């Protein structure tokens, strides 16, 4: 048996696997059989080169990260209480503004 699983295009690679459980349902929606636990780990996007092939990027200084966070914060017109969150996300992605912006947009939708 095969179960197709699609990962969202906006998903970010993570070191920790995502835990979920598959369950079978009958025609009336009732569950049957044993739950099947699975772990899914997103290692890289298809459009990006593999992490091992890419050269390691030099960590940005805190001043550069703060400048980028301010720029992103202003361009996205976030609430004042979200600046610390914005800075943390820019730091997490080591100054990759595009990835940080996508992540913040996903957070705003939730």
C-alpha positions as CSV (number, residue, x, y, z in Angstrom):
1,X,0.0,0.0,0.0
2,X,1.2,3.5,-0.6
3,X,0.0,6.8,0.9
4,X,0.8,10.0,-1.0
5,X,2.1,12.8,1.2
6,X,2.6,16.2,-0.1
7,X,4.8,18.8,1.6
8,X,3.8,22.4,1.3
9,X,6.0,24.5,-1.0
10,X,6.5,27.0,1.8
11,X,7.8,24.4,4.3
12,X,11.2,25.1,5.7
13,X,13.9,22.4,6.4
14,X,14.1,21.4,10.0
15,X,16.4,19.3,12.2
16,X,13.4,17.9,14.1
17,X,11.0,15.5,12.4
18,X,7.3,16.2,12.3
19,X,5.2,13.5,14.0
20,X,1.8,12.5,12.7
21,X,-0.5,9.5,12.7
22,X,-2.3,7.9,9.8
23,X,-5.8,6.5,10.3
24,X,-8.1,4.6,8.0
25,X,-11.7,5.6,7.7
26,X,-14.6,3.7,6.3
27,X,-17.2,5.0,3.9
28,X,-19.3,6.5,6.8
29,X,-16.2,8.2,8.3
30,X,-15.7,5.7,11.1
31,X,-12.1,4.8,12.0
32,X,-10.9,1.2,11.7
33,X,-7.7,-0.6,12.3
34,X,-4.6,0.5,14.3
35,X,-3.3,4.1,14.0
36,X,0.0,4.2,12.1
37,X,2.5,6.7,13.5
38,X,5.0,8.3,11.1
39,X,7.8,10.8,11.2
40,X,8.5,13.3,8.4
41,X,11.7,15.3,8.2
42,X,12.1,18.1,5.7
43,X,15.8,18.2,4.7
44,X,15.9,20.7,1.8
45,X,13.7,22.2,-0.9
46,X,13.8,20.7,-4.4
47,X,14.7,24.0,-6.0
48,X,17.6,24.7,-3.7
49,X,21.0,22.8,-3.9
50,X,21.7,20.3,-1.1
51,X,23.1,21.6,2.1
52,X,26.3,19.6,1.8
53,X,27.1,21.0,-1.7
54,X,26.5,24.6,-0.7
55,X,29.4,26.5,0.9
56,X,28.8,27.3,4.5
57,X,27.7,30.9,4.9
58,X,29.5,33.1,7.4
59,X,27.3,34.1,10.3
60,X,26.2,37.8,10.1
61,X,27.0,40.2,12.9
62,X,24.3,41.2,15.3
63,X,24.3,44.8,14.0
64,X,23.7,43.5,10.4
65,X,20.9,41.3,11.6
66,X,19.2,44.1,13.5
67,X,19.5,46.4,10.4
68,X,17.9,43.7,8.3
69,X,15.2,43.0,10.9
70,X,14.3,46.8,11.0
71,X,14.1,46.9,7.2
72,X,11.9,43.8,7.1
73,X,9.8,45.1,10.0
74,X,9.2,48.4,8.3
75,X,8.4,46.9,4.9
76,X,5.9,44.4,6.3
77,X,4.3,47.0,8.6
78,X,4.3,44.7,11.5
79,X,2.9,45.7,15.0
80,X,5.4,47.1,17.5
81,X,5.2,44.0,19.7
82,X,6.4,41.8,16.9
83,X,9.9,43.4,16.4
84,X,11.6,40.9,18.8
85,X,9.9,38.0,16.9
86,X,11.1,39.5,13.6
87,X,14.6,39.8,14.9
88,X,14.6,36.3,16.1
89,X,13.4,34.9,12.8
90,X,16.0,37.0,10.8
91,X,18.7,35.6,13.1
92,X,17.4,32.1,12.7
93,X,17.7,32.4,8.9
94,X,21.1,34.2,9.2
95,X,19.9,37.3,7.4
96,X,18.1,35.5,4.5
97,X,15.4,38.1,4.2
98,X,13.2,36.2,1.6
99,X,13.0,33.1,3.8
100,X,12.4,35.2,7.0
101,X,9.6,37.2,5.2
102,X,7.9,34.0,4.0
103,X,8.1,32.6,7.5
104,X,6.6,35.8,9.0
105,X,3.8,35.8,6.5
106,X,2.9,32.3,7.5
107,X,3.0,33.3,11.2
108,X,0.7,36.2,10.5
109,X,-1.9,34.0,8.8
110,X,-2.1,31.7,11.9
